[in-house]
Every structure is written in C-alpha cells, then in structure tokens.
Amino acid sequence: MKSSVSMTRVRILQITMCIGVALLATSCDKKAAPTEGGAGTGPAPAAVVRDLDANNFKVDHPEQFPLVAAGEHAASEELNVTGTVTPDVSRQVPVPSLATGRVIEVDARLGDEVKKGQLLFKVQSSDVAGAYSDYRKAAKNQQLAMENERLTKIQLDRAKLLFDHGAVPQSSVEVANNADLGALIAIENAKVDVETATARLRLLGSDPDHPTGIIDVFAPTSGTITDQQVANQAGVQALTPPNPFTISDMSKVWIICDVPENNMAQVRVGEYADVRLTAYPGRVLKARVSNILPAIDPTLRTAKVRLEVDNSGMLRLGMFVTAVFHGPATARRATVPAQAVLHLHDRDWVYVPASGGAFRRIEVVAGAMLPGGMQEIASGIQPGDQVVSRALVFQSTSEQ
C-alpha cells in the first residue's frame, strides 16, 4: 500500500516539472519576439535573397544601393600588343681592345654611367714594343735619307760647276740631278713611315718619346655600359669580337612589338602608340612607330614593329610593356564610375537593376581608365544603362 502511494507521488512530481519547463520556454519565446512599433532607429538591414541563377540577386531594401546611368565615350579602335625594351643599335658604341695582351686593370662595370674619355681598362701588351721598333726604324731611315739628300745636292752642284768650265759632259749633270731627285723622294717616303709609326703608337695610347707596355683604353662616348665581356687578368685580342665593353646612349630606346598579321592595318609608320609599363602601371608613354619589318614570322604569323620612345630613366633593357595602337575609326562606348566595376576571378562585372527589387550581375569588358574616376566599358552594357554605383558594397552584402 505504501509502495503504490510513493509511485503516485513520483509521477505527480515528474508531470509538474514537465509543465514548468514548457511554461518557461513559452515565456522566453515571447520575450525574444519583436514587438510592432518598437523603438529601433535606422534603416533595416538589407536582406539579399539569391536566385537559382548565381548571377541574380533580390533585396528587400533596393534603395540602399544607389544607381547611376552609364555615360558615353567616343573611343577609337584599339590594338593591344606586348613588346620588349631594346637598345637603339644606332646609339650603341662598341669598345674594342686596341692591342692584344692581358687585362691588368678594369675601371668600369656593367651598368655604370661613363663619360667620354673616362678610363675603362688597361692592357699589358707587347704590341707597343713592335710599334716603337717600327717608329725608331722609320725615324732612322728619315735621318739617313736627309743625309743622303745633302750629299746628292753637293754632287749636283759640283757637276754643274765642272760642266760650266767644260770639265764634264752634260750627262754627268743629268745623273747628279736624278740622284738628287731620288734622295728627295726617299725623304718623303721616310716622313710617311715616321708619321704612320707615330700614329700607331698614339692609337695604342703610347707616347713616342716615352713608350710603355701598358695601354689605357678610354670611353669613346658617354652613356651606359650595357655589355661587358672582360674581367681582370683576362686575355684580349686587338680589334676582335667579342668587344670588352659596349656603351649605349639610353636617352632613346626601341620597343619591339609583335603585331598579328590580321591587325597590320591598324599600325602605320609615323603614328604614335600608348606604352604602358608592367613595372609602372600608372605611367603612359608616347612612342612613335619608326619601322615595320618587312618579314612575317611564319610560325606566329606576326610582324615586328619598332617603336622609338624617349627614356627619362624608367625604361630598362628587357622590360615588358604593353603598346596600344589607335585605329582611325571611332566607336561609341559606355562609361561608368570605376567603383561600379567589380573585379572577380580575373573578370569584370557590373550589377544592373531588374524588376521587383532584383539585381543581375553582368560580365563586361573594362577598358581604359578615364579622368574623373570613370572607366570605359568596351562591351557588356550600353550608354544610358543603369548600374549599381558601388559594386563592391553590393558584393560584400551578398556574401554576408
């Protein structure tokens, strides 16, 4: 009897606890539910509902995303090609070694700016000894020729005196006269030999009065050393490639571009192209088309186009650039604020409004940046179309 009473009390207690838990949960739900006409301030957060199409979005507060109408821009047809900065070969000066020998001193390095007459390197050579020997022989022959001419002059005067007194025939005077003429010719030849030997010594950088076996090689022009093929203690050959140094005038450089064969009509000699540097994307340079090479690459079907551009110091040999050629025809293109373009996965997008507070993401081809923070749209939308003015804000909201 007591056992059944205890079981009844336990069941009543369990039922009471269950009812209490249910009432507590109901009370919490009522407290958490928002009340109508609450005291909250500010616009309600915009809720973005995605469509089955990943490019469709629907918001319950579309007024939070202001729209802007696309403008219009008249742009010429453009051709974008890549190119490489190369030196102007007409402004390159090779610096050969003037003598065969061994380099004992190098006073300049690759990339250095040098001035005309600056010492570049020194060569120890036996060529100076041979040139000085030739000089001494020529000088000695000149002295002998002058002495011989003095003697033949005396003989000619004596023959004339004897002929006047009838002591010798006319033929003796003629022989003496021919000897004197030969002596004068020998003197002239000896002078030429001396001048040649002297010029050779001076070309080697040696003084005829104080010859030395060390030859100094100086810069023939001012510029930048763009090639170095010599090192200390290296052997060099006189006036033989490879040249120890090459000096280039970098104030003007070439840009060699590959233009597809089917776009050759957009490139004309004498016109200008916009050059954008990979290293300095914000800078635009003007380059003139100086030549279109007459051959087409049979594999790539491209032609080499040479551009000339002034170099203020930014352009370096081997740099990659993008050249933009402008065609004669103009096209009507849309313009939007740069913030209206979303760059996502290496593609460009804009958001355009649809019916019922919905928006659609459209892929576009963005063009050049324009003044005033505007950007050209080559294709995807037309002038007058409405787009979301701040695409990144809308994209961030959709992701959150």
LOKOLPA-214600 format. One line per field, with one value per residue (C-alpha): residue number from 1; x, y, z; residue in three letters. Coordinates in nm, 3 decimals. Layout:
BEGIN
pos = (NUM	...)
X = (X	...)
Y = (Y	...)
Z = (Z	...)
code = (ALA	...)
# end
This chain:
BEGIN
pos = (1	2	3	4	5	6	7	8	9	10	11	12	13	14	15	16	17	18	19	20	21	22	23	24	25	26	27	28	29	30	31	32	33	34	35	36	37	38	39	40	41	42	43	44	45	46	47	48	49	50	51	52	53	54	55	56	57	58	59	60	61	62	63	64	65	66	67	68	69	70	71	72	73	74	75	76	77	78	79	80	81	82	83	84	85	86	87	88	89	90	91	92	93	94	95	96	97	98	99	100	101	102	103	104	105	106	107	108	109	110	111	112	113	114	115	116	117	118	119	120	121	122	123	124	125	126	127	128	129	130	131	132	133	134	135	136	137	138	139	140	141	142	143	144	145	146	147	148	149	150	151	152	153	154	155	156	157	158	159	160	161	162	163	164	165	166	167	168	169	170	171	172	173	174	175	176	177	178	179	180	181	182	183	184	185	186	187	188	189	190	191	192	193	194	195	196	197	198	199	200	201	202	203	204	205	206	207	208	209	210	211	212	213	214	215	216	217	218	219	220	221	222	223	224	225	226	227	228	229	230	231	232	233	234	235	236	237	238	239	240	241	242	243	244	245	246	247	248	249	250	251	252	253	254	255	256	257	258	259	260	261	262	263	264	265	266	267	268	269	270	271	272	273	274	275	276	277	278	279	280	281	282	283	284	285	286	287	288	289	290	291	292	293	294	295	296	297	298	299	300	301	302	303	304	305	306	307	308	309	310	311	312	313	314	315	316	317	318	319	320	321	322	323	324	325	326	327	328	329	330	331	332	333	334	335	336	337	338	339	340	341	342	343	344	345	346	347	348	349	350	351	352	353	354	355	356	357	358	359	360	361	362	363	364	365	366	367	368	369	370	371	372	373	374	375	376	377	378	379	380	381	382	383	384	385	386	387	388	389	390	391	392	393	394	395	396	397	398	399	400)
X = (0.000	0.276	0.464	0.177	0.137	0.508	0.489	0.190	0.379	0.681	0.464	0.287	0.627	0.752	0.440	0.471	0.835	0.748	0.469	0.708	0.972	0.710	0.581	0.939	1.016	0.693	0.783	1.132	0.988	0.752	1.034	1.253	0.980	0.997	0.706	0.530	0.607	0.930	1.171	1.452	1.612	1.796	1.718	1.653	1.943	1.908	1.844	1.978	1.800	1.988	1.805	1.867	2.088	2.412	2.410	2.061	2.009	1.694	1.700	1.420	1.571	1.696	1.705	2.021	2.211	2.205	2.213	2.398	2.341	2.626	2.774	2.902	3.260	3.384	3.691	3.899	3.960	4.247	4.501	4.686	5.015	5.312	5.668	6.019	6.254	6.576	6.865	6.880	7.158	7.244	7.328	7.547	7.926	8.149	8.475	8.736	9.080	9.343	9.613	9.648	9.752	9.639	9.398	9.565	9.303	8.926	8.793	8.426	8.148	7.830	7.554	7.787	7.728	8.051	8.168	8.361	8.734	8.684	8.936	8.773	9.055	9.430	9.604	9.963	10.076	10.387	10.227	10.373	10.725	10.670	10.515	10.801	11.054	10.887	10.888	11.260	11.342	11.132	11.297	11.644	11.559	11.441	11.772	11.965	11.751	11.809	12.185	12.182	11.992	12.253	12.530	12.348	12.289	12.662	12.736	12.480	12.633	12.983	12.869	12.712	13.032	13.250	13.010	13.026	13.406	13.383	13.538	13.248	12.978	12.607	12.529	12.720	12.489	12.180	12.300	12.364	12.025	11.845	12.030	11.916	11.552	11.574	11.708	11.414	11.166	11.336	11.296	10.921	10.881	11.072	10.843	10.537	10.682	10.755	10.405	10.249	10.457	10.380	10.005	10.014	10.186	9.936	9.646	9.779	9.790	10.171	10.398	10.672	10.920	10.826	10.695	10.536	10.391	10.069	9.783	9.495	9.156	8.916	8.543	8.488	8.147	7.923	7.648	7.565	7.770	7.515	7.756	8.080	8.290	8.616	8.746	9.072	9.364	9.170	9.330	9.202	9.262	9.315	9.003	8.844	8.498	8.371	8.428	8.527	8.258	7.954	7.835	7.474	7.303	6.986	6.819	6.622	6.537	6.344	6.037	5.996	5.635	5.474	5.165	4.935	4.914	4.538	4.582	4.858	4.614	4.589	4.964	5.118	5.470	5.490	5.188	5.207	5.113	5.046	5.302	5.223	5.495	5.443	5.675	5.491	5.125	5.016	5.252	5.169	5.439	5.408	5.613	5.643	5.623	5.956	5.959	5.760	5.994	5.923	5.915	5.635	5.711	5.593	5.510	5.335	5.208	5.322	5.528	5.795	5.704	5.968	5.874	6.104	6.050	6.233	6.371	6.375	6.540	6.240	6.288	6.539	6.654	6.445	6.135	5.795	5.549	5.201	5.160	4.817	4.769	4.470	4.287	4.130	3.766	3.582	3.341	3.062	3.133	2.979	3.150	3.075	3.240	3.537	3.367	3.078	3.308	3.370	3.691	3.621	3.812	4.009	3.685	3.492	3.128	2.859	2.522	2.215	1.864	1.582	1.210	1.081	1.387	1.613	1.960	2.155	2.534	2.656	3.006	3.164	3.494	3.650	3.861	4.094	4.068	3.933	3.964	3.730	3.741	3.550	3.623	3.548	3.336	3.417	3.126	2.852	2.638	2.529	2.533	2.229	2.203	2.157	2.422	2.488	2.732	2.929	2.957	3.194	2.948	2.670	2.901	3.006	2.642	2.553	2.840	2.746)
Y = (0.000	0.239	0.142	0.239	0.576	0.653	0.570	0.803	1.092	1.043	1.054	1.372	1.538	1.445	1.583	1.907	1.956	1.899	2.158	2.408	2.363	2.410	2.733	2.866	2.801	2.977	3.280	3.304	3.289	3.572	3.790	3.727	3.808	4.167	4.392	4.604	4.972	4.912	5.195	5.080	5.354	5.348	5.156	4.787	4.573	4.473	4.105	3.953	3.651	3.453	3.314	2.977	3.166	3.261	3.599	3.701	3.873	4.009	4.258	4.383	4.735	4.820	5.190	5.129	5.062	5.382	5.352	5.556	5.585	5.481	5.768	5.775	5.796	5.814	5.591	5.483	5.120	4.990	4.716	4.590	4.406	4.324	4.435	4.441	4.732	4.702	4.941	5.165	4.999	5.330	5.462	5.169	5.208	4.901	4.949	4.708	4.641	4.837	4.574	4.203	4.127	4.070	4.291	4.414	4.662	4.710	5.052	5.022	4.771	4.662	4.919	5.209	5.556	5.669	5.994	6.039	6.000	5.803	5.521	5.179	4.925	4.872	4.612	4.495	4.423	4.363	4.543	4.869	4.727	4.632	4.970	5.154	4.945	5.042	5.404	5.401	5.240	5.496	5.782	5.641	5.597	5.956	6.079	5.869	5.996	6.355	6.295	6.123	6.414	6.656	6.460	6.432	6.806	6.867	6.631	6.809	7.149	7.016	6.859	7.188	7.380	7.137	7.145	7.523	7.501	7.226	6.962	6.714	6.641	6.721	6.362	6.396	6.681	6.478	6.179	6.404	6.567	6.227	6.120	6.435	6.373	6.017	6.146	6.389	6.107	5.892	6.173	6.196	5.820	5.826	6.103	5.893	5.595	5.810	5.957	5.612	5.467	5.771	5.742	5.373	5.447	5.718	5.492	5.245	5.528	5.543	5.845	5.805	5.981	5.770	5.433	5.191	4.841	4.943	5.059	5.264	5.223	5.517	5.556	5.691	5.836	5.900	5.656	5.340	5.020	4.766	4.479	4.364	4.077	4.135	4.067	4.131	3.915	3.807	3.790	4.009	4.030	4.359	4.484	4.138	4.040	3.997	4.359	4.412	4.679	4.821	5.172	5.265	5.601	5.524	5.864	5.699	5.328	5.092	4.885	4.579	4.456	4.153	4.259	3.985	3.971	4.035	4.358	4.513	4.768	4.939	5.015	5.291	5.431	5.777	5.739	5.715	5.440	5.448	5.245	5.113	4.960	4.647	4.790	5.127	5.055	5.413	5.568	5.607	5.698	5.808	5.606	5.668	5.385	5.412	5.091	4.780	4.499	4.353	3.987	3.792	3.521	3.204	3.028	3.301	3.497	3.822	4.118	4.302	4.666	4.903	5.194	5.480	5.645	5.899	5.747	5.954	5.671	5.444	5.219	4.940	4.691	4.376	4.530	4.402	4.668	4.689	4.905	5.034	5.135	5.357	5.299	5.575	5.471	5.568	5.355	5.451	5.303	5.327	5.479	5.413	5.508	5.286	5.175	5.034	4.768	4.453	4.261	3.899	3.588	3.783	3.905	4.233	4.260	4.523	4.497	4.617	4.651	4.413	4.412	4.362	4.487	4.235	4.286	4.093	4.059	4.109	4.039	4.332	4.406	4.700	4.943	5.227	5.449	5.797	6.128	6.187	5.832	5.695	5.373	5.277	4.969	4.813	4.569	4.431	4.743	5.040	5.414	5.503	5.164	5.175	5.011	4.992	5.272	5.071	4.713	4.602	4.708	4.508	4.208	4.224	4.241	3.939	3.738	3.824)
Z = (0.000	0.092	-0.225	-0.456	-0.283	-0.332	-0.703	-0.742	-0.577	-0.806	-1.117	-1.000	-0.938	-1.287	-1.455	-1.259	-1.370	-1.737	-1.721	-1.560	-1.832	-2.105	-1.946	-1.913	-2.282	-2.387	-2.176	-2.335	-2.686	-2.608	-2.476	-2.780	-3.035	-3.172	-3.095	-3.350	-3.332	-3.143	-3.058	-3.304	-3.521	-3.861	-4.179	-4.151	-4.278	-4.642	-4.689	-5.011	-5.150	-5.412	-5.713	-5.867	-6.113	-5.933	-6.110	-5.987	-5.650	-5.482	-5.195	-4.971	-4.949	-5.300	-5.218	-5.013	-5.337	-5.548	-5.924	-6.184	-6.557	-6.785	-6.984	-7.339	-7.466	-7.824	-7.845	-8.140	-8.220	-8.013	-8.068	-7.760	-7.812	-7.594	-7.653	-7.510	-7.449	-7.652	-7.713	-8.018	-8.218	-8.385	-8.037	-7.934	-7.947	-7.908	-7.718	-7.856	-7.717	-7.908	-7.855	-7.792	-7.438	-7.082	-6.888	-6.572	-6.450	-6.501	-6.400	-6.508	-6.462	-6.636	-6.582	-6.497	-6.639	-6.805	-6.961	-7.283	-7.213	-6.890	-6.830	-6.878	-6.854	-6.901	-7.116	-7.087	-7.443	-7.649	-7.944	-7.817	-7.841	-8.206	-8.285	-8.115	-8.307	-8.634	-8.524	-8.446	-8.782	-8.968	-8.782	-8.858	-9.225	-9.236	-9.097	-9.349	-9.633	-9.529	-9.510	-9.849	-9.999	-9.863	-10.032	-10.364	-10.353	-10.316	-10.607	-10.824	-10.751	-10.828	-11.156	-11.261	-11.178	-11.375	-11.668	-11.676	-11.707	-11.970	-11.746	-11.761	-12.021	-11.988	-11.897	-11.568	-11.467	-11.556	-11.349	-11.047	-11.092	-11.097	-10.783	-10.608	-10.709	-10.576	-10.247	-10.217	-10.283	-10.020	-9.769	-9.842	-9.804	-9.478	-9.348	-9.431	-9.244	-8.940	-8.940	-8.971	-8.688	-8.470	-8.536	-8.445	-8.116	-8.033	-8.127	-7.872	-7.620	-7.602	-7.626	-7.891	-7.660	-7.356	-7.475	-7.227	-7.243	-7.060	-7.285	-7.144	-7.312	-7.269	-7.334	-7.687	-7.591	-7.293	-7.199	-7.007	-7.022	-7.145	-7.215	-7.052	-7.185	-6.999	-6.650	-6.468	-6.587	-6.895	-7.237	-7.520	-7.894	-8.071	-8.257	-8.244	-8.111	-7.851	-7.756	-7.393	-7.344	-7.523	-7.438	-7.519	-7.523	-7.325	-7.379	-7.661	-7.677	-7.902	-7.821	-8.042	-8.061	-8.225	-8.420	-8.560	-8.935	-8.944	-8.742	-8.954	-9.100	-8.759	-8.748	-8.959	-8.968	-8.814	-8.586	-8.208	-7.964	-7.591	-7.398	-7.051	-6.837	-6.632	-6.367	-6.357	-6.442	-6.378	-6.634	-7.002	-7.256	-7.617	-7.867	-8.242	-8.494	-8.676	-8.878	-8.965	-9.054	-9.399	-9.286	-9.116	-8.862	-9.041	-8.714	-8.512	-8.813	-8.656	-8.776	-8.581	-8.523	-8.392	-8.168	-8.066	-7.728	-7.514	-7.196	-6.880	-6.688	-6.621	-6.921	-6.876	-7.133	-7.136	-6.976	-7.084	-7.199	-7.350	-7.659	-7.758	-8.122	-8.201	-8.527	-8.739	-8.672	-8.352	-8.150	-7.908	-7.568	-7.223	-6.920	-6.554	-6.225	-6.151	-5.826	-6.027	-6.178	-5.976	-6.047	-5.960	-6.072	-6.336	-6.490	-6.472	-6.365	-6.303	-6.125	-6.316	-6.171	-6.261	-6.174	-5.822	-5.634	-5.802	-5.948	-6.206	-6.232	-6.590	-6.720	-6.905	-7.076	-6.898	-7.096	-7.010	-6.706	-6.782	-6.597	-6.304	-6.172	-6.471	-6.656	-7.013	-7.081	-7.416	-7.417	-7.192	-7.138	-7.345	-7.267	-7.057	-6.881	-6.503	-6.286	-5.912	-5.834	-5.574	-5.688	-5.413	-5.141	-5.304	-5.345	-4.978	-4.869	-5.080	-4.937	-4.578)
code = (MET	LYS	SER	SER	VAL	SER	MET	THR	ARG	VAL	ARG	ILE	LEU	GLN	ILE	THR	MET	CYS	ILE	GLY	VAL	ALA	LEU	LEU	ALA	THR	SER	CYS	ASP	LYS	LYS	ALA	ALA	PRO	THR	GLU	GLY	GLY	ALA	GLY	THR	GLY	PRO	ALA	PRO	ALA	ALA	VAL	VAL	ARG	ASP	LEU	ASP	ALA	ASN	ASN	PHE	LYS	VAL	ASP	HIS	PRO	GLU	GLN	PHE	PRO	LEU	VAL	ALA	ALA	GLY	GLU	HIS	ALA	ALA	SER	GLU	GLU	LEU	ASN	VAL	THR	GLY	THR	VAL	THR	PRO	ASP	VAL	SER	ARG	GLN	VAL	PRO	VAL	PRO	SER	LEU	ALA	THR	GLY	ARG	VAL	ILE	GLU	VAL	ASP	ALA	ARG	LEU	GLY	ASP	GLU	VAL	LYS	LYS	GLY	GLN	LEU	LEU	PHE	LYS	VAL	GLN	SER	SER	ASP	VAL	ALA	GLY	ALA	TYR	SER	ASP	TYR	ARG	LYS	ALA	ALA	LYS	ASN	GLN	GLN	LEU	ALA	MET	GLU	ASN	GLU	ARG	LEU	THR	LYS	ILE	GLN	LEU	ASP	ARG	ALA	LYS	LEU	LEU	PHE	ASP	HIS	GLY	ALA	VAL	PRO	GLN	SER	SER	VAL	GLU	VAL	ALA	ASN	ASN	ALA	ASP	LEU	GLY	ALA	LEU	ILE	ALA	ILE	GLU	ASN	ALA	LYS	VAL	ASP	VAL	GLU	THR	ALA	THR	ALA	ARG	LEU	ARG	LEU	LEU	GLY	SER	ASP	PRO	ASP	HIS	PRO	THR	GLY	ILE	ILE	ASP	VAL	PHE	ALA	PRO	THR	SER	GLY	THR	ILE	THR	ASP	GLN	GLN	VAL	ALA	ASN	GLN	ALA	GLY	VAL	GLN	ALA	LEU	THR	PRO	PRO	ASN	PRO	PHE	THR	ILE	SER	ASP	MET	SER	LYS	VAL	TRP	ILE	ILE	CYS	ASP	VAL	PRO	GLU	ASN	ASN	MET	ALA	GLN	VAL	ARG	VAL	GLY	GLU	TYR	ALA	ASP	VAL	ARG	LEU	THR	ALA	TYR	PRO	GLY	ARG	VAL	LEU	LYS	ALA	ARG	VAL	SER	ASN	ILE	LEU	PRO	ALA	ILE	ASP	PRO	THR	LEU	ARG	THR	ALA	LYS	VAL	ARG	LEU	GLU	VAL	ASP	ASN	SER	GLY	MET	LEU	ARG	LEU	GLY	MET	PHE	VAL	THR	ALA	VAL	PHE	HIS	GLY	PRO	ALA	THR	ALA	ARG	ARG	ALA	THR	VAL	PRO	ALA	GLN	ALA	VAL	LEU	HIS	LEU	HIS	ASP	ARG	ASP	TRP	VAL	TYR	VAL	PRO	ALA	SER	GLY	GLY	ALA	PHE	ARG	ARG	ILE	GLU	VAL	VAL	ALA	GLY	ALA	MET	LEU	PRO	GLY	GLY	MET	GLN	GLU	ILE	ALA	SER	GLY	ILE	GLN	PRO	GLY	ASP	GLN	VAL	VAL	SER	ARG	ALA	LEU	VAL	PHE	GLN	SER	THR	SER	GLU	GLN)
# end
